[in-house]
């Protein structure tokens, strides 16, 4: 509507300058009437929903202007109001939290054994007891048990753990896991609707629907400001007997400083966050960032980097650490396992010359054997390597060395003899400690680590970082319950990156997704998405949000103060309605310029 209104007012200005005041008047009436009609419908709808806003003052001003023939004043109010709504609509038109990414990952069909044949059947047709085939790379469609000798599964979407796990015959498998190895058979233990992954979808949907939208900041001043406006307008009319004074009061009271300044400050803050690689989806999310008092942090991919890295090497039989790494990485070139990728990357960083492997045979999730430069190499877990050498035990010193919380050990044999071990860990981000300290400075009183890791590993990761509590061994529903429980301590922020975090992100007052490598589902469920792989962007965004909110409130208080002074002047007859409308425009310009400081004067950014 704004472009059409601007065009009409431009034509009316040209008509007035050309001496055709009748055409100008008609256009002013038409423009004001059109805006008033649309606004009236919106106000009726809001009142039916039990919502009350400052739009009512603008409607009274436009209706009064038309009633008393102050058509230019009405057109000016209509322009101010429409411009304010356009700015606010721009601030609110952000990515809708649709579940397309999450639902797109959920399988629609499954491969079921029927009378010795394989048939593709809809997911809803599956029942407990059905025997299914899960191919390499497919998402497990329902909860079940392994009906093959073994299965290698990537459960990172459910537990957040970056390392695939191996499940033996008869062991349980969760829907939503990805087959990281060869095809295996699965016996369904639940129907699709009752399985883990479908439950995550329902949790996110329910949490989003139950969270009420945040009211516009300006509307919080509505009742008091409306009462004051009507009091001054009524007093002016009663004591002077001139209705035009009451109209002038209404015109100058039109809350454009509130309607305009708030979205401008919010848009500026959102733009500033985007410049730091943080997508804030709407104005309510920006304001929420400024008010957070409790923060829950996921571990894998959030507090840590989410990918294993080589942290130490132990050798024996005269091998150097670099030579052991070179042999292991050369063989691992034949594997797509996440640990293999980490070892190859570590060798390449050191500039080691890798050889092509031969006769490679991989047991998914367990280990790999083959030849490198004529030597027979085996690497993997202790049990796997022991089977390759025919011995049941290895060097006790190396075995004890690998038993450290938060690490994964890869044993290596060369020509049937234990040559050493490689230790990998999903390390805590270098900026994590500083981020937690900054959160305290920004007013956060409670910080928790929420992870699916076992307790010992979680405590080891959190040691020395200053968490108020560590909650471990959590499934998605546990994280959601933890978020809900923390609401008693004030506004809650949840920070995560996996599908398993999506329900908790949706349940929190502010959900923040690590979107650089995180799941699409978490980004959809979150209010804020960090687009770069840096945790310190979180505190940058919070600092920007606090400053933007402070500037918005400053603009509101200044605008209201100036409007009240103008209303008093109008009540005494010192300002006509048109003069009041023009004065209100000057107030608008002042508060908007102040609001623009949210982007023109950048805050002090966090290091990095």
C-alpha positions in Angstrom: 0.0 0.0 0.0 2.9 2.4 0.7 4.0 2.9 -2.9 0.4 3.6 -4.0 0.0 6.1 -1.1 3.2 7.9 -2.0 2.1 8.1 -5.6 -1.3 9.5 -4.7 0.2 12.1 -2.3 2.7 13.1 -5.0 -0.1 13.7 -7.5 -2.1 15.6 -4.8 0.9 17.8 -4.1 1.2 18.6 -7.8 -2.5 19.4 -8.0 -2.4 21.7 -5.0 0.6 23.6 -6.4 -1.2 23.9 -9.7 -4.1 25.5 -7.9 -6.5 22.6 -8.1 -7.2 22.4 -4.4 -10.4 20.5 -5.0 -8.4 17.6 -6.6 -5.8 17.7 -3.9 -8.5 17.5 -1.2 -10.2 14.6 -2.9 -7.0 12.7 -3.2 -6.1 13.4 0.5 -9.5 12.1 1.5 -9.2 9.0 -0.7 -5.7 8.2 0.6 -6.7 8.7 4.3 -10.0 6.8 3.9 -8.2 3.8 2.2 -5.6 3.5 5.0 -8.3 4.0 7.7 -10.5 1.3 6.2 -7.6 -1.3 6.1 -6.5 -0.2 9.6 -10.0 -0.5 11.0 -10.3 -4.1 9.8 -7.0 -5.0 11.4 -8.0 -3.3 14.7 -11.3 -5.3 14.8 -9.4 -8.5 14.2 -6.9 -7.7 16.9 -9.6 -6.8 19.5 -11.3 -10.1 18.8 -8.1 -11.9 19.5 -7.7 -9.9 22.8 -4.8 -7.9 21.4 -4.5 -4.1 21.9 -2.1 -1.8 20.2 -1.2 1.8 19.4 -2.8 1.5 16.0 -6.1 2.7 17.6 -4.6 6.2 18.2 -3.7 6.5 14.5 -7.2 5.4 13.5 -8.8 8.0 15.8 -6.5 10.7 14.3 -7.3 9.8 10.7 -11.1 9.5 11.5 -11.1 12.9 13.3 -9.2 14.6 10.4 -11.8 13.4 7.9 -14.6 14.4 10.2 -13.3 17.9 10.8 -12.1 18.5 7.2 -8.4 18.5 8.1 -7.7 16.4 5.0 -4.0 17.2 4.6 -3.4 16.4 8.3 -5.2 13.1 7.8 -3.1 12.3 4.7 0.2 13.0 6.6 -0.9 10.7 9.5 -1.8 8.0 6.9 1.6 8.3 5.3 3.5 8.2 8.6 1.5 5.2 9.8 1.8 3.2 6.5 5.5 3.9 6.4 5.9 2.6 9.9 3.9 -0.6 9.2 6.0 -1.2 6.1 9.3 -1.0 8.1 7.9 -3.3 10.8 6.7 -5.8 8.2 10.1 -5.8 6.7 11.6 -6.6 10.1 9.1 -9.5 10.6 9.4 -11.0 7.1 12.1 -13.5 7.9 12.5 -17.2 7.2 9.4 -19.1 8.4 10.1 -22.0 10.7 8.9 -24.6 8.3 9.8 -28.3 8.8 10.6 -29.0 5.2 14.2 -30.0 5.8 13.4 -32.2 8.8 10.5 -33.8 7.1 12.5 -34.2 3.9 15.0 -36.4 5.7 12.3 -38.6 7.2 12.0 -41.7 4.8 8.7 -42.0 3.0 9.1 -45.7 2.1 11.0 -48.8 3.4 12.3 -52.0 1.8 10.5 -55.0 3.4 11.0 -58.7 2.9 7.8 -60.3 1.6 7.7 -64.0 0.7 11.4 -64.0 -0.1 11.1 -60.9 -2.2 12.0 -57.2 -1.5 9.2 -54.7 -1.8 9.1 -51.0 -1.4 6.2 -50.2 1.0 4.9 -46.9 2.5 6.3 -46.1 6.0 2.9 -46.2 7.5 2.4 -49.8 6.4 5.3 -51.0 8.6 4.5 -53.0 11.8 6.5 -54.5 14.6 8.1 -57.7 13.5 8.6 -56.7 9.9 12.0 -57.6 8.5 13.6 -54.7 6.5 16.7 -54.1 4.4 18.6 -50.9 5.1 21.0 -50.1 2.3 24.3 -48.1 2.7 23.6 -44.4 3.2 19.9 -44.9 3.9 18.2 -43.5 7.0 16.8 -46.2 9.3 13.0 -45.8 8.9 11.8 -47.3 12.2 13.2 -48.4 15.6 14.3 -52.0 15.5 17.1 -54.6 16.1 19.9 -55.7 13.9 19.2 -59.0 12.1 22.6 -59.3 10.4 26.0 -60.1 12.0 26.7 -56.4 12.5 25.8 -52.9 11.4 27.7 -49.6 11.3 25.5 -46.6 12.1 26.0 -42.8 12.2 23.8 -41.7 15.1 25.0 -38.0 15.1 21.5 -36.8 14.1 20.1 -38.3 17.3 22.8 -38.2 19.9 25.1 -35.5 18.5 28.1 -37.9 18.7 30.3 -37.5 15.6 31.7 -41.0 15.5 29.8 -44.0 14.0 28.9 -46.9 16.3 28.8 -50.6 15.6 25.8 -52.7 16.5 25.9 -56.5 16.7 23.2 -59.0 15.9 20.2 -58.4 18.1 21.2 -54.9 19.4 18.8 -52.0 19.1 18.9 -49.4 16.4 17.1 -46.0 16.5 15.2 -44.6 13.6 16.9 -41.5 12.1 20.3 -43.2 12.3 22.2 -43.4 8.9 23.7 -46.7 7.7 27.4 -45.9 7.5 28.4 -49.4 6.4 27.2 -52.3 4.3 23.5 -53.1 3.9 22.0 -54.9 6.9 18.7 -56.4 7.9 16.5 -54.8 10.6 13.6 -56.3 12.5 11.1 -53.5 13.3 10.2 -53.1 17.0 7.9 -50.1 16.6 5.6 -48.7 14.0 6.8 -45.6 12.1 4.6 -43.2 14.1 6.0 -44.5 17.4 9.7 -44.4 16.4 12.4 -42.1 17.7 12.7 -39.9 14.6 9.0 -39.3 14.1 8.9 -38.3 17.8 11.5 -35.6 17.2 9.4 -34.2 14.4 6.3 -34.1 16.7 8.4 -32.5 19.5 9.6 -29.7 17.3 6.1 -29.0 15.9 4.4 -29.0 19.3 7.1 -26.8 20.9 6.8 -24.3 18.1 3.0 -24.2 18.3 3.0 -23.8 22.0 5.3 -20.8 22.1 3.3 -17.6 21.9 4.6 -14.9 19.5 6.4 -12.0 21.1 4.3 -8.8 21.2 5.7 -5.7 19.4 7.8 -3.6 21.7 5.7 -0.5 20.9 2.4 -2.1 21.9 3.6 -2.5 25.5 3.2 1.3 26.0 -0.2 1.3 24.3 -2.7 1.4 27.1 -1.0 4.1 29.2 -0.2 6.3 26.1 -3.7 6.0 24.8 -5.2 6.9 28.1 -2.9 10.0 28.4 -3.8 11.0 24.8 -7.5 10.8 25.3 -7.2 12.6 28.6 -5.4 15.6 27.1 -7.6 15.6 24.0 -10.8 15.6 26.1 -9.5 18.3 28.4 -8.5 20.5 25.5 -12.0 20.1 23.9 -13.8 20.5 27.2 -12.0 23.6 28.4 -11.8 25.4 25.0 -14.9 24.2 23.4 -12.9 23.7 20.2 -13.0 20.2 18.7 -10.1 21.0 16.4 -7.8 21.2 19.5 -8.7 17.7 20.4 -7.9 16.7 16.8 -4.5 18.4 16.9 -3.7 16.5 20.1 -4.7 13.1 18.4 -2.6 14.0 15.3 0.5 14.8 17.2 0.0 11.8 19.5 0.0 9.4 16.5 2.7 7.1 17.8 4.9 7.1 14.8 8.1 7.4 17.0 7.1 4.0 18.4 5.9 2.5 15.2 8.9 3.7 13.2 11.8 3.8 15.6 11.5 0.3 17.0 11.5 -1.5 13.7 14.4 0.7 12.4 16.5 -0.1 15.4 15.6 -3.8 15.1 16.4 -3.9 11.4 19.7 -2.2 12.1 20.5 -4.7 14.7 19.6 -7.6 12.5 21.7 -6.2 9.7 24.6 -5.8 12.1 24.3 -9.4 13.2 24.2 -10.5 9.6 27.5 -8.7 9.1 29.0 -10.9 11.8 27.7 -14.1 10.2 24.6 -14.5 12.4 21.1 -14.7 10.9 18.5 -13.4 13.3 15.1 -14.4 11.9 12.9 -11.7 13.4 12.7 -8.7 15.7 11.3 -10.8 18.6 14.4 -13.0 18.4 16.7 -10.0 18.5 15.0 -8.6 21.6 15.0 -12.1 23.2 18.8 -12.3 22.7 19.1 -9.2 24.8 17.1 -10.6 27.7 18.6 -14.1 28.1 19.4 -15.2 31.6 20.0 -19.0 31.2 22.0 -20.7 28.5 22.1 -24.4 27.7 25.0 -25.5 25.3 25.1 -28.7 23.4 28.5 -30.4 23.3 29.3 -31.9 19.9 29.5 -29.3 17.2 28.7 -26.5 19.6 31.1 -26.5 22.5 33.4 -28.7 20.5 34.3 -28.6 16.8 32.2 -31.7 16.0 35.0 -33.5 14.2 37.7 -35.8 15.7 41.3 -34.6 15.5 44.5 -36.4 16.1 45.8 -35.2 19.5 48.6 -37.7 20.4 50.5 -40.7 19.1 52.2 -43.6 21.1 54.6 -46.0 19.3 56.7 -49.1 20.0 59.2 -51.3 18.2 61.3 -48.3 17.0 58.7 -46.6 14.8 58.5 -42.8 14.9 55.1 -41.1 15.5 55.2 -39.7 12.0 55.9 -43.1 10.4 53.1 -44.7 12.3 50.7 -41.9 11.3 51.9 -42.2 7.6 51.2 -45.9 7.5 47.8 -45.6 9.2 46.7 -42.7 7.0 47.9 -44.4 3.8 45.7 -47.4 4.6 42.8 -45.2 5.7 42.7 -43.5 2.2 40.6 -46.6 1.3 37.9 -45.7 4.0 35.2 -43.1 4.2 35.0 -43.4 8.0 35.1 -40.1 9.9 38.2 -41.3 11.9 39.9 -42.3 8.7 39.2 -38.8 7.3 40.7 -37.3 10.4 43.9 -39.4 10.2 44.4 -38.6 6.5 43.9 -34.9 7.2 46.4 -35.0 10.1 49.0 -36.7 7.8 48.5 -34.2 5.0 48.8 -31.3 7.5 52.2 -32.7 8.4 53.2 -33.1 4.8 53.7 -36.9 5.0 54.0 -38.8 1.7 51.1 -41.2 1.6 51.2 -44.4 -0.4 48.2 -46.0 -2.2 46.9 -48.9 -0.2 46.4 -52.4 -1.6 44.2 -55.4 -0.7 42.0 -53.2 1.5 39.3 -54.9 3.5 37.1 -52.9 5.9 34.9 -54.1 8.7 32.6 -51.0 8.9 32.6 -49.4 12.4 35.4 -51.8 13.6 38.6 -51.4 11.6 40.4 -51.8 8.3 43.3 -54.1 7.0 45.4 -53.9 3.9 48.9 -53.5 2.6 51.0 -50.3 2.4 54.4 -50.5 0.7 54.4 -54.2 1.0 53.7 -54.2 4.8 50.5 -55.6 6.2 48.7 -52.9 8.3 45.7 -53.3 10.5 44.1 -50.5 12.5 40.9 -50.0 14.4 39.5 -50.7 17.8 41.4 -53.0 20.3 39.1 -56.0 19.7 39.4 -55.7 15.9 43.2 -55.4 15.9 43.5 -58.3 18.4 41.6 -60.6 16.0 43.9 -59.7 13.2 47.0 -60.7 15.2 45.5 -63.7 17.0 46.4 -62.4 20.4 44.0 -61.3 23.1 46.0 -58.6 24.8 48.4 -55.9 24.0 50.9 -53.6 25.6 49.4 -52.6 28.9 51.0 -49.2 29.0 49.6 -48.2 25.6 46.2 -49.7 26.5 46.0 -47.7 29.7 47.1 -44.5 27.9 44.1 -44.7 25.6 41.6 -44.9 28.4 41.1 -41.1 28.7 37.7 -39.5 28.8 36.6 -37.7 25.7 39.0 -39.6 23.4 38.9 -42.3 20.8 41.9 -44.6 20.4 42.9 -46.4 17.2 45.4 -49.3 17.6 47.8 -50.0 14.7 49.6 -53.2 13.9 52.4 -53.6 11.3 53.1 -57.1 10.0 51.1 -58.6 12.9 52.8 -56.8 15.7 51.4 -53.9 17.8 53.1 -50.8 16.5 51.3 -48.2 18.6 48.1 -46.2 19.0 46.7 -43.0 17.7 44.5 -40.9 20.0 41.7 -38.6 18.6 39.4 -36.2 20.4 36.6 -33.9 19.5 38.3 -30.9 21.1 36.7 -28.0 22.9 36.7 -24.9 20.7 39.5 -22.6 21.5 37.2 -19.7 22.0 34.8 -21.6 24.3 36.3 -20.4 27.6 36.1 -16.8 26.5 32.6 -17.2 25.3 31.4 -18.4 28.7 33.1 -15.5 30.4 31.5 -13.1 28.0 28.1 -14.6 28.7 28.5 -13.8 32.3 29.4 -10.2 31.5 26.3 -10.0 29.3 24.1 -10.8 32.3 23.7 -14.6 31.9 23.4 -16.0 35.4 23.2 -19.8 34.7 25.1 -21.8 32.0 24.6 -25.6 31.5 26.2 -28.2 29.3 23.5 -30.5 27.9 24.9 -33.5 26.0 24.1 -37.1 25.0 27.6 -38.2 26.1 28.1 -40.5 29.0 28.7 -38.7 32.3 32.4 -39.3 32.7 33.2 -37.9 29.3 30.9 -34.9 29.7 32.4 -33.9 33.0 35.9 -34.2 31.5 35.0 -31.9 28.6 33.3 -29.3 30.9 36.2 -29.3 33.5 37.5 -25.8 34.0 35.1 -24.0 31.7 32.8 -22.7 34.5 29.6 -24.4 33.8 27.0 -24.2 36.6 25.8 -27.8 35.8 26.4 -30.6 33.4 23.5 -32.8 32.3 24.6 -35.9 30.3 23.3 -39.0 28.6 20.4 -37.1 27.2 18.0 -38.0 24.4 16.1 -35.3 22.5 13.1 -35.3 24.9 15.5 -35.0 27.9 17.0 -31.8 26.5 13.5 -30.4 25.9 12.5 -31.2 29.5 15.7 -29.5 30.7 14.9 -26.3 28.7 11.3 -26.2 30.1 12.6 -26.7 33.7 15.0 -23.8 33.3 12.2 -21.3 32.4 11.7 -20.7 36.1 15.1 -19.0 36.2 14.3 -16.5 33.4 14.5 -16.3 29.6 16.3 -19.5 28.3 18.6 -19.9 25.3 19.5 -23.3 23.9 22.5 -23.5 21.5 22.9 -26.7 19.4 23.5 -28.0 15.9 21.9 -31.5 15.4 18.5 -32.9 14.7 18.6 -34.1 18.3 18.7 -30.5 19.4 15.8 -29.2 17.3 13.0 -29.9 19.8 15.0 -28.1 22.6 15.8 -25.2 20.3 12.1 -24.8 19.5 11.1 -25.0 23.2 13.6 -22.4 24.4 12.7 -18.7 24.5 15.6 -18.3 22.0 17.0 -21.2 20.0 20.4 -20.7 18.4 21.6 -23.2 15.8 25.2 -23.7 14.7 24.3 -23.6 11.1 27.7 -23.8 9.4 27.9 -27.6 9.7 24.7 -28.3 11.7 21.5 -29.9 10.5 18.8 -28.2 8.5 16.3 -29.2 11.1 18.1 -27.3 13.9 18.4 -24.2 11.6 14.6 -24.4 10.9 13.7 -24.7 14.5 16.0 -22.0 15.8 15.3 -18.3 16.1 19.0 -17.5 15.4 21.4 -19.3 13.1 25.2 -18.8 13.4 26.3 -19.1 9.8 30.1 -19.3 10.5 31.8 -22.1 12.5 32.6 -19.8 15.4 30.9 -20.0 18.9 32.1 -16.5 19.8 29.6 -15.0 17.2 27.0 -15.9 19.8 28.2 -13.2 22.2 28.7 -10.8 19.4 25.0 -11.2 18.5 23.9 -10.8 22.1 26.0 -7.7 22.5 24.5 -6.2 19.3 21.0 -7.2 20.4 21.4 -5.5 23.8 22.6 -2.3 22.3 19.9 -2.3 19.6 17.2 -2.9 22.2 18.6 -0.1 24.3 18.6 2.3 21.4 15.0 1.3 20.5 13.9 2.0 24.0 15.8 5.3 24.0 14.0 6.3 20.8 10.7 5.3 22.2 11.1 7.3 25.4 12.4 10.3 23.5 9.6 10.2 21.0 6.9 9.8 23.6 8.4 12.7 25.6 8.5 15.0 22.6 5.0 13.9 21.6 3.6 14.7 25.0 5.1 18.2 24.9 3.5 18.7 21.4 0.2 17.4 22.7 0.2 19.9 25.5 1.0 22.7 23.0 -1.8 21.6 20.8 -4.2 21.4 23.7 -3.5 25.1 24.4 -4.2 26.0 20.7 -0.6 26.7 19.8 -0.5 24.1 17.1 -3.1 23.5 14.3 -3.6 19.8 13.2 -1.4 20.2 10.0 1.3 21.9 12.1 1.0 19.1 14.6 1.4 16.5 11.8 4.4 18.2 10.5 5.9 18.5 14.0 5.3 14.8 14.4 7.2 14.2 11.2 10.2 16.1 12.7 10.0 14.0 15.8 9.9 10.9 13.6 13.1 12.0 11.8 14.9 12.6 15.1 14.0 9.3 16.6 14.7 7.4 13.4 18.2 9.0 13.2 18.8 7.9 16.7 17.6 4.4 15.9 20.0 4.2 13.0 22.9 4.4 15.5 22.3 0.6 15.9 24.1 0.1 12.6 26.0 3.4 12.0 27.9 3.1 15.3 29.0 -0.5 15.5 29.6 -2.1 18.9 32.9 -3.4 20.1 33.1 -6.8 18.6 34.5 -9.9 20.3 37.9 -10.9 19.4 38.2 -13.2 16.4 
